[in-house]
Amino acid sequence: MIDFHHLLVTVVAFIVLIGLMVIVHEFGHFAVAKLCKVRVEAFSFGFGPRLFGYKYGDTDYKVCLLPLGGFVKMTGEAPEQNLEAPGTHTEAPTDDPGAFTAHPRWQRMLIGLAGPVANFLLAFALMLFYFSWINEVHDDVKTATVEWVVPGSAAAQAGFQVGDAIRRFETVENPDWSLVETRAVLNLNQSVPVTVDRGGKTLQLSLHLPAEVKGQEFKLDKTGLMLQYLPGPIVVEEVTGNSPAAQAGLRDGDAIAAVDGHVFHTVIPMQSYLQDGKGKPVALTVIRNGATLAPLVAHPAMIDSAWRLGILEADPPGHPQPLPLPAAAAKARQFCADNSFLILEVLQRIFTRKVSASQLAGPVGIARMAGQAAEMKSWSPKFGLAAEISLNLGILNLLPFPILDGGMIFLLLIEGAIRRDIDTNVKERIYQAAFVVLVALFAFIIFNDVTKLPMFTHLKP
């Protein structure tokens, strides 16, 4: 059944997010073009037929039918920039001082660079605002400690045990749990070396990560390795009526400190333990109003095709802790640097076929992420996702591929090296071919996005 509220939130969040990214990117081109006195004929959000807008001076500021991008159209623009109608380029008069091609190559390269740079600045500004005005601090752990290992899983076969502290995962020293999960996604269908500390002893293990399953999002717990995310016990926000938890005497606000003596901090590893028990009764160590109760015995029931107790876990506690401007700037700069290097590594692994191209997310994938972030109570995912997408857009546009900004800059560098312009007809053919490739890639990414939707994966969302 379609959740129309979620669908509406997803669509609105996607349009706002993409609209912000596109307007900032194109404004970078627009601003530098104006500074260089290049005549800008159109500043458009979207492609296709013009819906509405207004004309001021030489420029038509407009909104078009398809809100999946945008463009700045300059007089005499080179074929690589004519995305509105590839192959329909006409040369401007050579004596027109407002024409793009009448300006020096260094100015044209600056105009090309301005879009990606605007995206980098936007990402930094978003995170600077977040860290200096919000900076939500959650009580999550900053380590990578094994909370549970599923019996018989790849992690169990690799030798992991509860309580192991991961000191090195692949090439990363002393990672936290989020970095372990990030590095795992980059090494699917491979075995990665892992160094753990077990009771003061250093052990060398090797974890084999499964191959990517088409249409399914990878999670580290598929290996049977479950890491500790939070420091405290499982806090129960709500107990479902007449559930096993309710029958055992569990109440809203209780904290589950242990199950059969096993300490769990979140519901997912506890759920895994219940599945392994196949419905056998469990003894719950419960903290109520600061006091530890006598063990409560619960009989798990089969709910939604899994053994469950019937509880809803409370969100982890958090509070805003804004940083001074210098510290916020340092955090924002580090966020942008870390995510930029991660994007470059993902691209490098895709090109070397170490990571599947299906890891790329297109409009549908971005819309899903935007909708999920919009419905979260925390501000962190909203700002983080917007900054990451802005960085993605900037870096991808710098790739030396025709039609992209990087392709235009690359051709200008070649022309500068050979000291003459490349023949216009040759450019036309190059960019027509590139346009076909780009459309094919776009279609592949959308198809890949659609296959990840819950209706096609047969997974519960």
Backbone torsions as a table, in degrees:
resi	resn	phi	psi	omega
1	MET	NA	135.9	-176.9
2	ILE	-78.8	128.8	174.6
3	ASP	-88.9	99.7	-173.3
4	PHE	-69.0	-31.1	177.3
5	HIS	-64.3	-46.8	178.8
6	HIS	-63.7	-39.8	179.6
7	LEU	-62.8	-43.2	179.9
8	LEU	-63.7	-44.5	179.2
9	VAL	-61.2	-41.8	-179.4
10	THR	-62.6	-46.6	-178.2
11	VAL	-64.6	-45.8	-178.7
12	VAL	-64.9	-44.8	-179.9
13	ALA	-61.8	-39.1	-179.8
14	PHE	-65.8	-45.3	-178.3
15	ILE	-64.4	-42.3	179.2
16	VAL	-64.7	-45.0	-177.4
17	LEU	-65.2	-51.7	-178.8
18	ILE	-66.1	-37.7	178.3
19	GLY	-59.8	-43.7	178.7
20	LEU	-62.6	-46.6	-178.4
21	MET	-61.5	-44.9	-176.2
22	VAL	-68.3	-44.9	-178.1
23	ILE	-62.4	-42.5	179.4
24	VAL	-65.2	-43.9	179.8
25	HIS	-60.8	-49.6	-177.4
26	GLU	-70.9	-30.4	177.0
27	PHE	-65.4	-31.9	175.1
28	GLY	-59.7	-48.7	175.9
29	HIS	-59.7	-46.3	-175.4
30	PHE	-60.8	-48.2	-175.4
31	ALA	-63.2	-45.0	-178.2
32	VAL	-71.2	-34.7	176.2
33	ALA	-61.4	-42.7	178.2
34	LYS	-64.6	-40.6	178.9
35	LEU	-62.4	-34.4	179.4
36	CYS	-85.8	3.3	178.6
37	LYS	63.6	36.4	171.1
38	VAL	-89.2	133.5	-179.3
39	ARG	-73.6	122.9	178.5
40	VAL	-100.7	116.8	-177.1
41	GLU	-85.1	-31.2	-177.5
42	ALA	-150.1	140.5	171.1
43	PHE	-122.9	106.7	-169.9
44	SER	-119.6	136.3	166.6
45	PHE	-101.7	113.4	-177.5
46	GLY	98.2	170.1	179.1
47	PHE	-120.3	170.4	175.0
48	GLY	88.0	-157.5	-175.7
49	PRO	-60.8	142.6	178.0
50	ARG	-71.3	128.0	177.2
51	LEU	-91.4	-51.1	178.9
52	PHE	-163.1	172.7	-179.8
53	GLY	158.9	-167.9	176.4
54	TYR	-150.8	155.3	-179.2
55	LYS	-109.5	129.1	178.8
56	TYR	-130.2	117.0	-175.5
57	GLY	66.2	-129.2	-179.9
58	ASP	-87.0	-8.2	-168.1
59	THR	-106.9	132.7	174.1
60	ASP	-96.1	108.3	177.7
61	TYR	-89.9	114.5	-169.6
62	LYS	-141.5	159.3	173.1
63	VAL	-115.7	128.4	-177.7
64	CYS	-108.0	175.2	-168.2
65	LEU	-65.4	-43.2	-173.5
66	LEU	-98.2	106.0	-175.0
67	PRO	-83.6	49.6	-177.5
68	LEU	-116.6	31.5	-179.9
69	GLY	157.3	-155.9	179.5
70	GLY	178.1	176.7	-179.1
71	PHE	-161.3	159.4	170.3
72	VAL	-115.4	124.7	-178.9
73	LYS	-105.7	121.1	-179.0
74	MET	-110.7	149.9	178.3
75	THR	-60.3	129.7	177.8
76	GLY	67.5	23.1	-178.1
77	GLU	-60.2	152.2	178.9
78	ALA	-71.0	158.1	-177.2
79	PRO	-55.1	-35.2	-176.3
80	GLU	-65.5	-19.3	-179.4
81	GLN	-98.2	-8.8	-177.1
82	ASN	-85.0	75.6	-177.1
83	LEU	-84.4	-13.0	-178.6
84	GLU	-69.6	-37.0	-179.8
85	ALA	-152.6	80.0	-177.6
86	PRO	-55.9	136.9	177.1
87	GLY	91.6	-0.8	-178.3
88	THR	-108.4	21.6	-177.4
89	HIS	-65.6	136.8	172.4
90	THR	-128.2	137.7	-177.4
91	GLU	-70.5	141.2	173.5
92	ALA	-82.0	157.8	175.6
93	PRO	-55.3	135.9	-175.6
94	THR	-64.9	-20.4	-179.6
95	ASP	-95.2	9.7	179.1
96	ASP	-82.7	108.3	-176.3
97	PRO	-68.6	-15.5	179.3
98	GLY	-89.0	-5.2	-177.9
99	ALA	-73.3	143.4	179.0
100	PHE	-58.5	-44.6	-176.7
101	THR	-73.5	-9.8	178.4
102	ALA	-83.5	-6.8	-177.4
103	HIS	-96.2	156.1	-179.5
104	PRO	-59.0	154.3	-178.4
105	ARG	-60.3	-36.7	-177.9
106	TRP	-64.4	-33.1	176.4
107	GLN	-70.3	-40.2	178.2
108	ARG	-64.1	-36.1	177.3
109	MET	-68.0	-37.8	176.8
110	LEU	-62.2	-40.5	178.2
111	ILE	-63.1	-41.4	178.3
112	GLY	-65.5	-39.3	-179.8
113	LEU	-71.1	-26.0	-171.3
114	ALA	-61.7	-36.0	-180.0
115	GLY	-63.0	-57.0	177.1
116	PRO	-58.4	-40.1	179.4
117	VAL	-62.0	-38.6	177.5
118	ALA	-61.2	-37.8	177.4
119	ASN	-67.0	-39.0	177.2
120	PHE	-64.0	-42.3	179.6
121	LEU	-65.9	-37.3	178.3
122	LEU	-63.2	-45.7	179.6
123	ALA	-58.9	-44.7	179.4
124	PHE	-64.2	-43.1	-178.4
125	ALA	-64.1	-41.1	178.6
126	LEU	-60.6	-47.5	-177.9
127	MET	-72.9	-31.3	175.6
128	LEU	-63.9	-43.7	177.3
129	PHE	-62.5	-44.8	-178.1
130	TYR	-61.2	-50.2	-175.8
131	PHE	-70.1	-31.2	-176.5
132	SER	-88.2	-20.1	-178.0
133	TRP	-116.7	-22.7	-175.3
134	ILE	-123.9	-74.7	179.0
135	ASN	47.2	69.0	178.7
136	GLU	-66.2	126.8	179.6
137	VAL	-107.0	118.0	178.8
138	HIS	-106.5	153.5	-178.1
139	ASP	-84.8	49.7	176.1
140	ASP	-90.6	161.6	-179.3
141	VAL	-83.8	154.9	-178.2
142	LYS	-109.9	25.5	-179.5
143	THR	-125.1	-177.5	175.1
144	ALA	-127.5	87.9	-178.0
145	THR	-112.0	136.0	-177.8
146	VAL	-75.0	119.7	178.9
147	GLU	-91.9	-35.7	-178.5
148	TRP	-156.6	145.7	175.8
149	VAL	-124.4	122.1	-179.1
150	VAL	-69.1	123.5	-180.0
151	PRO	-56.9	135.2	178.0
152	GLY	80.1	-1.2	-178.0
153	SER	-80.0	173.8	177.3
154	ALA	-60.3	-37.1	178.8
155	ALA	-66.6	-39.5	178.2
156	ALA	-65.6	-42.1	178.6
157	GLN	-66.0	-27.9	178.5
158	ALA	-76.8	-14.3	176.8
159	GLY	102.5	9.3	178.6
160	PHE	-68.8	146.7	177.6
161	GLN	-134.4	155.2	177.4
162	VAL	-58.6	132.9	179.4
163	GLY	97.7	-11.6	177.3
164	ASP	-60.9	135.2	175.5
165	ALA	-104.7	119.9	-177.6
166	ILE	-77.8	117.8	-180.0
167	ARG	-98.6	-22.3	177.1
168	ARG	-152.0	131.0	177.1
169	PHE	-128.1	115.8	-173.8
170	GLU	59.5	-108.7	-178.0
171	THR	-109.8	4.8	-172.4
172	VAL	-100.9	126.2	178.5
173	GLU	-86.5	139.1	176.0
174	ASN	45.8	56.3	-178.7
175	PRO	-76.1	155.8	168.1
176	ASP	-90.2	177.6	-173.7
177	TRP	-63.2	-36.0	-178.2
178	SER	-68.6	-35.3	179.8
179	LEU	-71.1	-34.8	175.4
180	VAL	-60.6	-44.7	-179.3
181	GLU	-65.9	-38.6	178.5
182	THR	-64.0	-45.8	-178.8
183	ARG	-67.5	-30.7	179.4
184	ALA	-63.7	-41.0	-179.6
185	VAL	-62.5	-30.0	-178.6
186	LEU	-81.9	-2.5	-176.0
187	ASN	-130.2	31.9	-180.0
188	LEU	-61.5	144.3	-179.2
189	ASN	65.2	27.8	177.4
190	GLN	-136.7	161.9	173.7
191	SER	-100.8	129.7	-178.0
192	VAL	-114.0	139.0	176.8
193	PRO	-73.9	137.0	-179.6
194	VAL	-133.1	129.1	175.8
195	THR	-104.8	126.8	-179.0
196	VAL	-124.0	153.6	173.9
197	ASP	-105.5	119.6	-179.0
198	ARG	-124.4	101.2	179.0
199	GLY	60.6	35.1	179.2
200	GLY	91.3	-7.5	178.2
201	LYS	-101.5	138.5	178.8
202	THR	-94.8	125.8	-179.0
203	LEU	-123.0	144.8	177.9
204	GLN	-104.9	117.8	-179.7
205	LEU	-120.3	168.9	177.6
206	SER	-136.8	120.2	-178.0
207	LEU	-106.6	123.7	176.8
208	HIS	-89.3	121.2	179.0
209	LEU	-90.7	138.8	-176.5
210	PRO	-68.9	160.7	175.2
211	ALA	-70.8	156.6	179.0
212	GLU	-66.3	135.8	175.7
213	VAL	-100.7	122.3	-175.7
214	LYS	-55.0	127.8	176.1
215	GLY	84.2	1.3	-179.1
216	GLN	-120.4	138.7	178.5
217	GLU	-82.1	131.6	-178.8
218	PHE	-76.1	137.4	172.1
219	LYS	-133.1	144.5	-174.6
220	LEU	-60.0	-29.4	-178.1
221	ASP	-67.2	-9.3	174.6
222	LYS	-68.2	-19.5	175.3
223	THR	-85.1	-8.0	-175.5
224	GLY	89.5	1.5	-179.6
225	LEU	-99.0	118.1	-179.0
226	MET	-120.7	123.3	-175.0
227	LEU	-98.1	158.1	178.0
228	GLN	-82.0	126.1	-179.4
229	TYR	-103.0	-35.2	-174.6
230	LEU	-121.4	154.5	-177.4
231	PRO	-83.6	-29.3	-172.1
232	GLY	-95.6	-175.4	177.7
233	PRO	-74.5	175.1	177.7
234	ILE	-76.2	118.5	178.8
235	VAL	-93.7	126.7	-177.1
236	VAL	-88.5	116.9	177.1
237	GLU	-81.7	-40.0	-176.8
238	GLU	-149.2	138.0	174.5
239	VAL	-105.2	122.8	-179.5
240	THR	-66.7	138.0	-178.5
241	GLY	-60.1	135.7	177.9
242	ASN	60.0	22.7	177.1
243	SER	-85.2	168.6	175.6
244	PRO	-54.8	-37.4	179.1
245	ALA	-65.4	-42.7	179.6
246	ALA	-64.6	-42.7	179.7
247	GLN	-64.8	-28.8	178.7
248	ALA	-79.5	-12.0	179.1
249	GLY	101.8	10.2	179.3
250	LEU	-73.8	143.3	-178.1
251	ARG	-125.1	161.0	174.6
252	ASP	-59.1	135.5	179.6
253	GLY	93.1	-11.8	176.4
254	ASP	-66.9	158.7	175.3
255	ALA	-121.5	127.6	178.7
256	ILE	-91.0	108.7	-176.7
257	ALA	-83.9	-29.2	-178.3
258	ALA	-161.1	155.8	175.4
259	VAL	-126.1	114.4	-175.2
260	ASP	53.8	33.8	179.4
261	GLY	86.0	-9.3	177.8
262	HIS	-86.7	126.1	-177.8
263	VAL	-84.9	121.6	175.8
264	PHE	-120.7	147.3	-178.1
265	HIS	-113.3	-15.5	176.9
266	THR	-140.8	166.5	-173.3
267	VAL	-70.8	-35.4	-172.4
268	ILE	-58.6	-50.9	177.0
269	PRO	-64.8	-32.9	175.6
270	MET	-63.7	-40.7	177.2
271	GLN	-60.2	-41.0	178.7
272	SER	-61.7	-39.9	178.8
273	TYR	-64.0	-40.1	178.8
274	LEU	-65.1	-38.0	179.0
275	GLN	-64.1	-40.2	179.7
276	ASP	-64.8	-30.7	-179.8
277	GLY	-79.2	-13.5	176.3
278	LYS	53.9	39.8	172.9
279	GLY	93.4	1.5	180.0
280	LYS	-68.3	150.0	-179.2
281	PRO	-59.7	147.6	179.5
282	VAL	-127.4	147.7	177.7
283	ALA	-98.6	121.0	-177.1
284	LEU	-100.4	125.6	171.4
285	THR	-89.6	113.6	-170.2
286	VAL	-118.1	137.1	174.7
287	ILE	-108.2	123.8	-179.1
288	ARG	-129.0	120.0	-179.5
289	ASN	54.9	37.8	176.7
290	GLY	86.0	-7.6	-178.8
291	ALA	-109.3	141.3	178.3
292	THR	-87.0	123.8	-178.4
293	LEU	-84.3	165.0	169.9
294	ALA	-62.8	146.5	-176.6
295	PRO	-51.4	133.9	175.0
296	LEU	-98.3	131.8	-178.8
297	VAL	-97.1	123.2	-179.4
298	ALA	-118.6	145.6	179.0
299	HIS	-111.9	100.0	-178.8
300	PRO	-54.0	144.9	177.7
301	ALA	-119.1	155.5	177.9
302	MET	-79.4	107.8	-179.3
303	ILE	-126.4	124.6	-178.8
304	ASP	53.9	46.0	174.8
305	SER	65.4	25.5	177.8
306	ALA	-151.2	153.4	176.8
307	TRP	-76.0	121.8	-175.6
308	ARG	-138.5	164.3	175.5
309	LEU	-98.5	-22.7	-179.7
310	GLY	88.1	49.5	178.2
311	ILE	-127.9	156.5	173.7
312	LEU	-113.3	123.3	-177.3
313	GLU	-77.1	138.4	178.0
314	ALA	-75.0	149.1	175.9
315	ASP	-64.0	147.0	178.9
316	PRO	-62.1	142.2	180.0
317	PRO	-66.9	149.3	178.5
318	GLY	-159.1	163.8	179.3
319	HIS	-153.7	149.5	179.2
320	PRO	-71.8	141.0	177.9
321	GLN	-145.7	74.5	-177.9
322	PRO	-56.2	146.2	-178.6
323	LEU	-101.3	153.5	171.1
324	PRO	-59.5	153.7	-173.3
325	LEU	-54.2	-45.3	179.4
326	PRO	-61.5	-41.5	179.2
327	ALA	-68.2	-38.6	178.4
328	ALA	-64.8	-40.0	178.6
329	ALA	-64.1	-40.7	179.0
330	ALA	-64.5	-41.4	178.9
331	LYS	-66.4	-41.7	179.6
332	ALA	-64.2	-42.3	178.9
333	ARG	-63.7	-41.0	179.8
334	GLN	-67.5	-38.7	176.7
335	PHE	-59.1	-47.6	-178.8
336	CYS	-65.6	-40.4	179.8
337	ALA	-65.5	-46.4	-178.4
338	ASP	-61.6	-46.1	-177.5
339	ASN	-72.1	-30.8	177.2
340	SER	-66.8	-45.3	178.6
341	PHE	-64.3	-35.4	178.3
342	LEU	-65.4	-43.3	178.5
343	ILE	-60.8	-44.8	179.8
344	LEU	-63.4	-38.2	179.2
345	GLU	-67.9	-39.6	177.4
346	VAL	-60.9	-46.0	179.1
347	LEU	-61.5	-42.4	179.9
348	GLN	-62.3	-40.1	-179.4
349	ARG	-73.2	-29.8	175.4
350	ILE	-67.8	-45.1	-178.8
351	PHE	-66.5	-29.5	178.3
352	THR	-94.0	7.4	174.6
353	ARG	63.4	27.1	173.6
354	LYS	-88.8	-19.7	177.3
355	VAL	-131.3	138.8	-178.8
356	SER	-69.4	144.5	177.2
357	ALA	-66.2	-14.6	177.9
358	SER	-69.0	-8.3	174.5
359	GLN	-68.6	-21.6	179.6
360	LEU	-68.9	141.9	177.8
361	ALA	-110.0	135.0	177.2
362	GLY	-104.2	-158.1	-177.1
363	PRO	-56.8	-41.8	-178.4
364	VAL	-67.3	-43.6	178.8
365	GLY	-63.8	-43.1	178.6
366	ILE	-64.5	-39.3	178.8
367	ALA	-62.0	-42.7	178.6
368	ARG	-61.6	-45.9	-179.9
369	MET	-64.3	-39.9	179.2
370	ALA	-64.3	-42.0	178.4
371	GLY	-64.2	-42.5	178.9
372	GLN	-64.1	-43.3	-180.0
373	ALA	-65.2	-38.5	-178.5
374	ALA	-64.8	-31.9	-177.3
375	GLU	-87.0	-7.5	177.0
376	MET	-77.6	147.9	179.8
377	LYS	-72.5	-32.8	-176.2
378	SER	-74.4	149.1	176.1
379	TRP	-84.6	-21.1	-175.5
380	SER	-56.7	-48.9	179.3
381	PRO	-64.3	-30.0	-179.3
382	LYS	-67.8	-52.1	-179.8
383	PHE	-68.4	-40.3	-179.2
384	GLY	-62.0	-45.0	179.9
385	LEU	-64.3	-44.4	-179.7
386	ALA	-61.2	-43.0	179.9
387	ALA	-66.6	-41.1	179.7
388	GLU	-63.6	-43.1	179.8
389	ILE	-66.6	-37.5	177.7
390	SER	-63.6	-41.9	176.0
391	LEU	-63.6	-42.8	177.7
392	ASN	-56.8	-47.5	-177.8
393	LEU	-62.9	-41.6	179.8
394	GLY	-64.6	-46.5	-177.5
395	ILE	-68.9	-44.3	-179.6
396	LEU	-62.2	-36.1	179.7
397	ASN	-71.5	-16.3	177.9
398	LEU	-88.7	-6.4	177.3
399	LEU	-62.6	139.0	-177.1
400	PRO	-76.3	57.9	-179.8
401	PHE	-115.4	132.7	-179.4
402	PRO	-51.2	146.2	-176.9
403	ILE	87.6	-38.0	176.3
404	LEU	-74.4	162.1	179.9
405	ASP	-59.2	-39.2	179.3
406	GLY	-63.2	-33.8	177.4
407	GLY	-67.0	-40.6	177.4
408	MET	-63.7	-43.6	179.3
409	ILE	-63.8	-40.4	-180.0
410	PHE	-61.5	-43.5	178.9
411	LEU	-65.9	-38.3	177.5
412	LEU	-64.0	-36.9	176.4
413	LEU	-64.7	-39.9	177.6
414	ILE	-63.6	-44.7	179.3
415	GLU	-62.5	-37.4	177.5
416	GLY	-65.2	-36.7	-178.9
417	ALA	-70.3	-38.0	-178.2
418	ILE	-91.0	-4.7	176.3
419	ARG	61.2	33.6	173.1
420	ARG	-161.1	159.6	179.6
421	ASP	-76.2	143.5	172.0
422	ILE	-72.9	140.9	-177.7
423	ASP	-54.6	134.7	-176.5
424	THR	-58.9	-40.1	179.5
425	ASN	-64.2	-35.8	177.3
426	VAL	-65.3	-43.6	177.5
427	LYS	-59.9	-43.6	-180.0
428	GLU	-55.7	-47.2	-178.0
429	ARG	-65.9	-40.7	179.9
430	ILE	-60.0	-45.8	-174.9
431	TYR	-78.8	-25.1	172.1
432	GLN	-66.3	-44.3	178.4
433	ALA	-64.3	-42.4	179.9
434	ALA	-63.9	-36.8	179.2
435	PHE	-62.7	-42.1	178.5
436	VAL	-61.9	-44.4	179.2
437	VAL	-62.2	-42.6	-178.7
438	LEU	-65.1	-39.6	177.7
439	VAL	-64.5	-42.0	178.9
440	ALA	-63.4	-42.5	178.0
441	LEU	-64.1	-40.9	178.8
442	PHE	-61.5	-42.5	178.9
443	ALA	-64.1	-40.8	178.7
444	PHE	-62.4	-43.6	-177.7
445	ILE	-66.3	-40.6	178.4
446	ILE	-64.7	-43.5	177.6
447	PHE	-59.6	-42.9	179.1
448	ASN	-63.7	-40.2	177.0
449	ASP	-59.7	-46.3	-175.7
450	VAL	-64.3	-39.1	-179.4
451	THR	-67.5	-14.8	177.7
452	LYS	-88.5	-6.1	179.1
453	LEU	-65.9	145.4	-177.3
454	PRO	-55.4	-33.5	-178.5
455	MET	-64.3	-21.0	-179.4
456	PHE	-102.8	-19.0	-178.9
457	THR	-90.7	-12.1	-178.4
458	HIS	60.7	28.6	177.2
459	LEU	-111.0	149.3	176.9
460	LYS	-71.7	127.1	-178.7
461	PRO	-68.9	NA	NA
